[in-house]
């Protein structure tokens, strides 16, 4: 019986799960930001390239 009580009180795996969720959330946020500003970045780099070419 004590084994089952200890099993439910154990919290070691919980921290790893929380870190996994945080990493996943950060990854989703980064992807969303990249998708949102992607066209603007492309335009910026194209302007820089054209300026370097002298166009």
N, C-alpha and C positions, 0 to 999 in steps of 0.2 A: 504493500500500500504506500509506503514512503517513497518508493520509486516513482509512482505516478504523481505524487505531490511535487517531488523535485522536478519532474519533467514539465509540469505546467508552470512552475516558478522560474524556470531557466529562461534567461533573456539574452544569451550570447548571440544567437542567430538573428535576433531582432535588429541589432545594430547593423549587421551586414545587409539585411533587407532594406533598411532605411537608407543606407549609403547607395545601394543599387537604385532605389527610386529617385534619389537626388541626382545621381549621374544621368539617369534617363531623362529627368525633367530638364536638366541643364542642356543635354544634347538636343532635345526637342526645341528649346528656346533658341539655341544657336542656329539650328536649321531654319527656324521661322524668321530670324533676323536676316540671315543670308538670302533667303528667298525674297524677303520684303525689300531689301536694298540692292539686290543683284542687278537689276536693270540700271540703277543709278551708278553703281560701280563700273559697269560695262561702259556706260557713256563717259565717265570720268577717264578711264584708261584709254578709250578711243581718242578723246580730246588730247590727252598727253602724247599719245603716239603720233597723232597728226601734227602736233606742235613740234615734236622732235624731228619729224620728216620735213618740216617746213611748209606744210600745206596750209 
